[in-house]
């Protein structure tokens, strides 16, 4: 039984991008399919994703934070400066486009939310695939996630507060609920039960469960934005995708540049590039749905597109790095 579940999990995690894209496409044509993914249900699903991350953490991962404080600090600083500021700049640039202008406030909220979120969970997998520094990747993800309850609300308030009311305290509480608490529970279970064979088998099935949960979140968001997207046409979708693409790609480039500036090894440069560029867009989606969708329903669109695109682009970048190693005979 566990062998079958492990095989299914490996297949899902290996084809995560394709699965999420297919989920989004199918949901667009059958929008009621994920109508149940909203409110507390969505929060629980995101919590499960973060729980699966917690189940992979060990005390050694937290010792890493103490052993490499400068590297972790550089990564966290890059994470919470580059992506928010790039998001703010892009939102201003795109607001000058006439077709985009009527929705600029909602889109600004969405892309800034993505930019202010911590690193994505799947960034650790991408670092492994591209022969990056996986320990450093885990350390950066842990640090940015632990900092998120404070920094994400403050950065959103600073960058978007002039355009819309931001409930920073509510966001702080929501991030605690959907990230820190599930991760802490997962970590505790791993410490307590990690030596048991059955528990390790369950851990092996968690990546597939994480992909299924992420697909549910994307499906729920597509359901929410289906009618507005249909009403506003293909052009708005294309413009929003271009904004997300520029945000994500700039994060990869500037993240790598920070690594070069700090004279990191090739493995660490790749890792910081991926960690900076890939955001926890699922968290951004949850925050948009919880705090902004009532007044700005289109705010979830950049978050939903980022959910799918960051996984795709991360896979592409990891493959590019790995292919370069193969050409050089490494």
GIZI-V897477 format. One record per backbone hydrogen bond with DSSP energy under -1.0 kcal/mol. CO is the residue of the C=O (numbers start at 0). NH is the residue of the N-H. If there is no record, write none. Layout:
# GIZI-V897477
co: (CO CO)
nh: (NH NH)
This chain:
# GIZI-V897477
co: (0 1 2 3 4 5 6 7 8 9 10 14 15 16 17 18 19 20 21 22 23 24 25 29 31 33 35 37 38 39 40 41 42 43 44 45 46 47 48 49 50 52 53 57 58 59 62 63 67 68 69 70 71 72 73 74 75 77 80 81 82 83 84 85 86 87 88 89 90 92 93 96 96 99 100 102 103 104 105 106 107 108 109 110 111 113 117 119 120 121 122 123 124 125 126 127 131 132 133 134 135 136 137 138 139 140 141 142 143 146 146 147 149 150 151 152 153 154 155 156 159 159 165 166 167 168 169 170 171 172 173 174 174 175 178 179 180 181 182 183 184 185 186 187 188 189 192 195 196 197 198 199 201 202 204 205 206 207 208 209 210 211 212 213 214 215 216 217 218 219 220 221 224 225 226 227 228 233 234 235 236 237 238 239 240 241 242 243 244 245 246 247 248 249 250 251 252 253 254 255 256 257 258 259 264 265 266 266 267 268 269 270 271 272 273 277 278 279 280 281 282 283 284 285 286 287 287 291 295 297 299 300 301 302 303 304 305 307 308 309 310 311 312 313 314 315 316 317 318 319 320 321 322 323 324 325)
nh: (4 5 6 7 8 9 10 11 12 13 14 18 19 20 21 22 23 24 25 26 27 28 29 32 34 36 37 40 42 43 44 45 46 47 48 49 50 51 52 53 54 55 56 60 62 63 66 67 71 72 73 74 75 76 77 78 79 81 84 85 86 87 88 89 90 91 92 93 94 95 96 99 100 102 103 106 107 108 109 110 111 112 113 114 115 116 279 122 123 125 126 127 128 129 131 130 133 136 137 138 139 140 141 142 143 144 145 146 147 149 150 151 153 154 155 156 157 158 159 160 162 163 167 170 171 172 173 174 175 176 177 178 179 180 182 183 184 185 186 187 188 189 190 191 192 193 195 199 200 201 202 203 204 205 208 209 210 211 212 213 214 215 216 217 218 219 220 221 222 223 224 225 228 229 230 231 232 237 238 239 240 241 242 243 244 245 246 247 248 249 250 251 252 253 254 255 256 257 258 259 260 261 263 262 268 269 132 270 271 272 273 274 275 276 277 119 280 283 284 285 286 287 288 289 290 291 292 295 298 300 303 304 305 306 307 308 309 311 312 313 314 315 316 317 318 319 320 321 322 323 324 325 326 327 329 328)
